[in-house]
Each structure stands twice: as C-alpha cells, then as structure tokens.
C-alpha cells in the first residue's frame, strides 16, 4: 500500500497547550520499552500525559501525548505488566469498574480494553483490542488523543530555554497524521501516527472511532508511530512480525554467556529479570554491544556506568566489556576543550544527540567531565585481560591506554599531594565529577561545601588500580622500566592516601580532600570502593568493613551512600543517604576481597528482598530509611528503571559470595571460601567460558559448608582450585 496523502494545516503555536485533565496519570508505576536509540515511558494504561513520560528518539520527545478514552473517559485499570523478556508491554482495562451489585442491564464493566505495545527499528507498534463480554450488541466510542512537543530531553528534565524552534501544522490524511518541528539547529523532526482503520473523525490531535460489537464480539485496532510513515499500513501481520523480531533479539541477548540456576524460584526470577533488563539496555554499536545507562534520563552512552556494568558482569560474559572498551577508546579526547571539560587522553563521560547539545546550549554532545572514567577504563582493560587472556585486544587498545594513563599522571602531577582531582572548567558542566555528581554530594563535616580542586577518596583507589594495571601490561610487553615506574608510583599513591585520607579517630577514610588539602571528614560509602581496588591495609579495611555493615550505613535493605548522623544526611536525597544497588555491590566486592563473606551474604539477602518489593527489578536508587518490620523499602520518586548498573548489582554480589574468579591467561578457575545466598541450598554456574572452553560448576550447601564440584565434562586444560 502506498503512503497516505497528508494535507498540511496551519502552523500551531508553541509551546504546546497544557495537558488535558482527562489525561491525569494513573497513580501507579511507570513502564518503559527500549530498542536502539528509541525508548518509551508510559503509565499503567499505556498512556503518555506529557509530563516526564513520552516516546523519545535521539534525546528528543517525538510523542508527548497518547491517551485512550472510552466514551470520553479514561478506562478503569485492571492490571499491567512487561513480558519476562521486556519486549512487550500489555495493559488491561475496562470501560468502568463493575458494580458489586451486578447491574446486569448496564454495560459497565462489560468492555475489555487490551493494549499491547512494543518498539522495533525506531517505531512504536500498538495493538488495541476492544472486546465486548456482554450478551447484547454495544457501540463503543474510542478516542485516541495525541501530540508531539519535540522537547529536548534536557527540557523534559527541567531545563529552561529562551528560544525554541517552530512546530509545523499537522498534515492530516485519511488514516494518518504527521506532526513536525524544525529546531533552531535547522533539523526537521517528525512523528507520523497511522491507524489500521479509518477514523470516524481525525484532526491534528484526536482520532475518533466507533466500534459496533455484537455480544462477545471483538475488534483489533493497530497504531504505529514513527519518524516517517511506513510503506504498508499498520496491521496484524506487521505487529506480529515486529513482535517476533523483538522477542528473538531479547532471547538471544539473554541467553548469551553463563547461565545461573538456583534452588530458589524467586531468586531465579530476580536473576532472569536482571539479565533481561541488561539485555534491553544493550545497544549494538559498530564497536560492539554497549549497555546504555538507564531509562528515561540516561538512555545513551555513559562511560562510567557502562564500565561498571561491564565489570559487574565480566565473570559471566566478556562481550560487553569488549564493546565498552572499543567504543570508549574511539571517543577518547584528543584535544583541549574548556566547554567539554576535555583534555587529551581523557575518557568520555556521556554523549547526547538532542537539539540543545547540537546548538552548544549544553556541553553534553561529547562531554568529558568525569574524573573517574579514565582510570576506570584502564581498570576494565586489566580486568578483561585477566578474565579472558585476550591480549590481542590490549594490543589494539595500547595507544588509548597510554593516552589515558598519561592524562591520569599529568592531572595528578598538578596536585600538590599527587592525587587525581577535578574542577570543572565550564559553568555549564558538572560541579562534582565523581559518581556522586549532584551539586551537594561533597562537603565538610560541618556541612560546608569545599573549594576545589577536589580529590575524592575512591578516585585515588581507581588511579592506584590503573597504575598497577599499566605496570602489569608493561611487564608483559617487556617494557621493564615503564613497569617499574608505574608500580612505584602506585605504591607512592597508596602511601599518600593512607597518610592523608585516614581518620584515625573514626577508623574510616575521609570522603575527599579539598583544594587546600583539608580533608572532608565525612563517612561516605565511597570508601567501600577503595576496598574494591585493594588499596587499604588489612586492619583499616576491616574497620571500614565493620562500619559499612553496621546500622549507620546499612539500612537493612542496603548500604547508604552516607552514614546516618553525618551533616547533610537525608535518606530521601539523591546521593546523601539513599541506597544505590551498584554502590552496595562495589562495597560488597571490596569486603569480599578482604575476606569478609558473611557480611556480603547479608547484603545480598537485603538486596534480594528489596528486589522482591520492586517486582524483581532494582531501581537506580531508593530511599535510605531504616528497615521496619512489615514495611517495604521506600522508592525514590524519579529513579531510572531499569538502570544498567543496578541490574548488574546481583551478579557482582553473587560473585563476591561465591568467591569465584576466572584467570583466562592460565585457564584457571579459583573458588575461595564460597557462600550461598540465604535460603538457597544449591546453585549451578553453567557454561562458564574459560578461554575456548566451557565449564559448569555446582555449589551445594551441606550442613554449614558449601561444597563445589565440576558438573558434566571438565576440559583437562582447565585447572580448578577450590579453597574451603
């Protein structure tokens, strides 16, 4: 079928009119879908109300309103959910809640509205089924209201612009409407809404249908939204074909790598949902698979988030790490830019593609304002090489690694104490440039905000690990002088951190040093990352570990970002007392590195119970209120869901419990004093890749011990070391 002829109407004013009160959001959770660089956020009815929801493509909201009305009213929600593979969202509703008294003569509650939605190749597919469960014939008036404001992602997040481009008048055909906008960047953006049935009435914001349904009759309406109209009209075959492709992609991604199976059904559900969430966030780039950070605000390439996600899952599947390393090496800064916070060798923090960054209103088209991403990049390369033995990739990345460590050293040389610090170069950039990058996340014990440049404690751990990694790489390449130099520098940094950051009276490390060398004497979870890097002396690591597991930090659901009692502590804040699953996972991995297993088991148990309360999907963060019997964890209202490094937290914590490490260079698996999660009697790690081989391990609880044994065929080339 040819594309419908679209007739333009007069231009419409901008900004768009305020949302209709009939589109008030159902007070339930939001749902998201993603494919490539397109994602959808809608409520439980599948509606978009024009607040912080919508259909987004390349950081632009191309659908800001999509509301279904039955008889001029919002239908009554029955239930909603995502398929287990995250490919399809389905909502169930009725024309009105049935009366408990029956009212047999009334059609209320007799009409079932089912709405299925999926994304494929930058297009939203919808199947809307209207079914009459009554005995007699009914007429069902159905209206779909729609709008496209073409707001930049940063506008949707709250940024104010003095000027915008121009919305064009709607182009209206018999079964389609095209909405358009030309930005100040001279780029035209469009959204075409097309229906499988010809509406009774169609204008620039509403399509009205009247379905005559016999008793127990049903009708299907198909709707597609994309930047352009497809050659074929929406219909059953197109919807099913897109659904099959989307589900096949998700199955392929979810099955890639090692399979984990336990004796606990709910625990398996959590593992499967976490894997599915990671899969939906992975985008195939020319450099390989890359996990986008999260939906809605961070559905793009972030350096730090992707590196940590790759570290969390590296033991199960090295492919994401390879894709992340190649992509970030290709975007490494080669020149100085104050606006972008870029210097040669620095690794990218984030990349955006909306109108505001294209115009230079914000620096995030390619932004380098992250002090930790560069040493983390080197750490990931070292972890990948150790896990896989793939030195060919390290050879490929060697020039990028040299540039990265060169930036680390130059930046540290400019600090009087030899620490890796940051200070933003542009007022439009990030004030704080560690993982806690909100404006108020770094402060002194009395609540004062410090002068810069600021040296964060965990960043020194990353720099220490990066220097050691480069020393190891240099030694393997026969560069003995360089190997010695980097190793000596790493030990000097270790000594400086122990001297300047350690607070003897508190048995903990200071959050940071300010620009005057004064420590921010604040107990924050950042110190747990220092354990992950292996920098502290064992006795100091033990002191930090005890406090991380105690109630000022541990809410009962997870480790707070800030200890209760510290200045600026607020369990409802973004970074000053909330709980971030990825942060807790890094702390847990650090505890395990220093031999603490039982505490890690308790942390994993708390995180699992949190996941149960959040329908098996961990959010980006949640509030840090203490655990109360009979109550669940308190959600943070605008957390991303899903978020890659939150989904990856279970895998890092589970590895810490199992004490499992793969050495791909030596074809060796080491299991050190394993523990199983609370309530789990057995767990299998199936098809674990070790070089070209696959190994399956079984973990079984017997009394108070966990016994480990290879399952099935064990390649003779693989050495398995088990320490009980």
ABEGO torsion letter per residue (X at the ends): XBBBBBBBBBBBBOBBBBBBAAABBBBBBBBBBBBEABBBBBBAAGBBAGBABEBBBGGBBABABBBBBBGGBBBBBAEBBBBAAGABBBBBBBABBBBAAGGAABABGABBBBBBBBBBGGBBBBBBBBBBABABBBBBBBBBBBBBAGBBAAAAAGBBBABBBBBBBBBBBAABBBBBBBBAAGBBBBBBBBBABBBABBBAABBBBBBBBBBGBBBBBBBBBBABBBABBBBAAAAAAAAAAAAAAAAAAAABEBBBBBABAAAAAAAAAAAAAAAAABBBBAAEBBBBAEOAAABBBBAAAAAAAAAAAAAABAAAAAAAAAAAAAABBABBBAAAGBBBGBBBABBBABAAAAAGABAAABBABBAAAAAAAAAAAAAAAAAAGBAAAAAAAAAAAAAAAAAAAAAAAABAAGBBBBBBABAABBABABABABAAABBBAAGBBBBOBBBBAAAAAAAAAAAAAAAAAAAAAGBAAAAAAAAAAAAAAAAAAAAAABBAAAGBBBABBBAAGBBBBBBBAAAAAAAAAGABBAAAAAAAAAAAABAAABAGAEBBABBBGBBGBBAABAABGBBBAAAAAAAAAAAAAAGBAAAAAAAAAAAAAAAAAAGGBBBABBBABBBBBGBBBBBBAABBOBBAAAAAAAAAAAAAAAGBBBBAAAGBBBBBGBBBBBGBABBBBBGBBBEABBBBBBBBBBEABBBBBBBEBBBAABBBBBBX
